[in-house]
Amino acid sequence: MDILKRYSLPIFLVVLLVLPNLLDPRWQAIAITFLVFSVVALSEDIVLGKAGMFNMGHALFFGMGAYVTAILNAKFGWPILATIPVAVLVPALFGILFAGPIVHLRGDYLLVVTIGINIVFIQVLQNNLGGMTGGPNGIFGLDSLSLFGWQLTSQLATYYFAFIILLVTLGVMKNLEKSKAGRALHYLREDSLASESIGINTRTYKIFAFGLGAGLAGLAGTVFATQYSAVSPEAFNFMQSVLFFSIVLVGGSSIPGIFLGVFVMFILPEIFREFSTWRYFVFGFAMILTMILRPNGIWPATFGKIPKFLIKDSDHGA
């Protein structure tokens, strides 16, 4: 089992590296969306899985990054790659400002507030704020990727762009797990009151989780805008937030679990697309079956373990 845990992720990444060369254009597009959704789900996991905060409005940060890229490229002529820092910074700052007044809320109260802010975000986009968002039709005609003057117009180039963004996100997640902040978020998720009693500033770390998760979601938004050369409000509505929320729950808040969750919640229904409405039956059935058989998720996250010498020959809990 230890060998599986150690080598499963590197092997999976190697498969992702080779995979697009074996796929037709339709499945390449699906593979790109898998990478993008994986990044967004991992960023949602920071807020929901790591910090234990019920955030069901995460699609707004995803959309904010996509719209920042679209506006800077289509309206001001910025190259796609030059928009990345702004597409990360704007959602991150908004996440921090948004989290400040609400992090004291818990459970369904926080859930309702995040749903509300997602709905407000969609209304802002549809009403063409400042004449910049394009209203219900969104923004079309974005440029393709360019690097040192080379135009990277192929779908394969977009795939590897998404793959690089996924590697960056995984690097952030791995470092977070080993860091002081990661440990603090874990304790915060387990028991907020106990965390405060040992000196953890729960408010600061909750805001940190929102800001970091929002920034990574905005980064995924840049890839999404690049993939479709367009953005529109319906791509970032409340149902998308429900999807990301469900992926974290189904996956079990671990990196392998997130990938499996994205497969169950997105790729599996895509396989059954030919059956029209039946694909939603498969989608719902997969989620119900997973939560019945694996209530802690497909691949539950673990954070450290009790040393063997503390539990060996112990009758505690018997």
N, C-alpha and C positions, 0 to 999 in steps of 0.2 A: 504493500500500500504506500509506503514511504517512497519507493521508486516511482510509482505512478504519480504521486504528488510532485516529485522533483522534476520529472521529465515530460509530463503531459503538456504543460504550457509551451516549452521550447519546441516540441514536436508539432504542436498545433500551429505555432507561428510559422514554422517551416512549410507546413501544408498551405497556409494562407499565402505565403510568398510565391509558391509555385502554382497555386490553384487557378488564377485568372487565365493562364496560358492554356488551360484545358477546357475552358468554358466558351460557349457561344455568347454573342453580345447580350442576349436577354438575361442569361444567368450571371454574366459579369456585372450587369446593373444591379441584380439582386444581391450579389456578393458585396458590392460597394455599400448598398444600403445596410447590409448586415454589419459592416465595419462601422458605419456612422452610428447606427442604433446601439452598437456595443459601447462606443465611446460615451454616448448620452446616458446609457444605462449605468455605466461605471461612475459617471459624474453624479447621477441620482443616488447611487449607492453610498457616496460620501455623506449625503444628507440623511437618507433614510436608513441605510444599513449600518454605517459607521457611527453616526451621531444619534440615530434613533428618532429622528424628527419626521413626522408625517407630512411630507411635501408632495402634494398632488397638483403642482403647477409648474413642474420643471420644464415643460415644453416651451414656456415663455422665454427662458434663458437660451434655449436651443434656437428659437425663432429670432431672438434679439441678435445673436451672433450672425445668423444668416442674413438678416435685414441690414445689419451694419455693413457687411461685405457687399451686399447688393447695392446699397445706396452709394457707398464710396466708389464702387466700380462703375455703376451705370450713370450716376449723376455727376461725379467728380473725376472720373477717369483714372482712379487708382488701380494699379495692377492687383490681381487677386492676392498674391502673396504679401503685398504691402498692407493689406487690410487686416491680416491676422492679428497683430498686436492690439489693434483697436477692437476687433471682434471678440477678443478675450477680455480686455480691460473693461469695456462698457458693461457687459453682463455681470462681471465680477463686482464692479462698483455698485451696480444696481442691486445685486444680491445682498451686498453688505448693508446698503441703505434700507432695503426691503426687510431684511432680517432684524435690524435693530429694534423696531417697535413690537415685533411679534414673537421673538424667541422665548418669551416667558410663557407663551401659550403651549398647551400640551394636547396630544391626542386629536380628537375630532375637531376641537376648536382651531388648532393650527391647520388641519385639513381643509376646513371651510374657508379660511382666509386665503390659503394658497390657491384653491379653486377659483375664488373670487378674483384674485389678481391676474390669473391666467385669462379669465373671461374679459376683464378690463383691457388686457393687452391686445386681445383679438379685436375688440371694438375700436381701439386706437388705430390699429392697422387698417381696418375696414373703412374708417372715416378719413383716411389719407391725411394723417397728422402733418401739418406744415407743407402739404403738397409733396411729401417725400416718399410715402410708403406705397403709392399706387392704388390705394383703395382696395376693393374686393378683388380686383384683377391682379394685384401684386406688381412685381417688377420683372420684366423680361429682357432678354438680350444681353446677358452678362458675357464678359469676355472669357475666353478659355485661359487655362493656366499658361504662364510664360516664365521662363527661367533663363536669365542672361541672353534675352532676345529670342530664344527658341520658343515657338508656340507649341504647347503640349495639348493637342486637340483630341487625342485618342481617349477612348474609354479606359484603356489600360493605364494610361498616365494618371487618370483620376483615381483609379483603384489604388495605385501605389502611393498617391498623395494621401488617400484615406488610411492606407496601411501605416504610413509614417506617423500620422496623427494618432493612430491606435497605439503604436509603440511608445510615443511620448506620454500618452495617458497611462499606459501600463507602468512606465517608469515612475510617474507621479504616485500611482497607487502603491507600488512596491515600497517606495521610500516612505510613504505615509504610514504604512503598516509598521515599519521599524522605528519610526520617529517618536519623539515625546508627544507631539500632537496626536498621532495615531493612537497611542496608548490612552491619552486623555479622552479621545472620542469614544474609545471602547468602554472605558469606565462610565462615561456619560450615558452611553446607551444602556448599560446594565442597571445603573441606579444614579439618577441625577443628584439626589439628596446626599447619598454616600460620597459621591464625587466632590461635592462642595465641602464635605466634612474633612476631606484629606487635602484640601487646599487648591483644588482645581477650579479655575474661574470658568464656570459653565457657560455663562453668557458670551464670553470672548470666544470660546471654542465653538459654540453654536453658530455665531456669526462667521467665524473662520470657515466652517463647513459649508455654509451657504455660499460664501464668496468663492471658495475653491471649486465647488460643484458647478456654480454658475459659469465660471470662467472656462472650464473644460467643456461644458455644454455649448458655450458660444463658439469654441474652437471647432466642434463638430458641425455647428451651423454653417461655418465657412465651407466645409467640404460639401455639405448638402446643397448650398447655393451653387457651388462649382459643378456638381454632378448634373443638375437640371438646368443650369444657366438661367435660373428664374427662382423667384420666391413668391408665395401667396399665403394669405392668412390661414386657410383651412389646414395647411400642413402642420400648424403649431397649436391646434385647438386643444380643448380639455381632454378629448379622447386620446390624443397622443400622450398627454401627461399620465392618463390612466394606464396606457400601455407600458410606459417606462416604470411606473410604480409597480405594476404587476410583474414585470421582468425581474426586478430586484427581489420581490417576495417569492416568486416561483424559483428563481435561481439560488436563493439561500444566502445572498450577500457575500459571495466569494467570487473571485475572478473566473474560475472554471464554471461556477454556477451561473454567473451573468451571461457567459457565452451560450451555455445550454438554454438559459431562459430566453435569450434573443432567438435562438433556433426554434424553440417551442412556440413562442408568441408571434414570430414573424415568418421564418422560413417554412415551417410546417404548414401554416395556412396558405403560403404561396404555392407550395407543391400541389395543393388541392384547389387552386384557383379555377381550374377547368370545371369544377363542380358548382360554380357560382355560389349560391347562398350556403351550400353545404360546407364551404370552407370556414364559415363562421361557426358552424356546429363543431367542426374539428378544433377550431381555436378555443372555444369555450370548454369543450370536453377535455382537451389536453390540460387546461388550467385547473379544472375541477379534479381530474384524476391525480394530477401532481400534488395538489394541496391535501388530498385525502391520504395518498400513499406516503408522501414526504412533507408533512406539515411544516417542517423547518426549511423547506426548499430542496431542490434537486441535489445541491452540493453545499451543505451548510458551512458557513465560515467558522473557523476556529481561531482562537487568539491565545497562543501559548498553551501550556499544559502543566498540571501539578507534577513536580518531580517524583520519581518512583519511590525514593526513599521515604517520602512523606506518607505514601499510601500503602507501602508494602507491609503485609501482615497486620494491617490496621482494621479494626472492627468498627470504625466510625461510619455512621449511616446505616449500620446493620439493623 
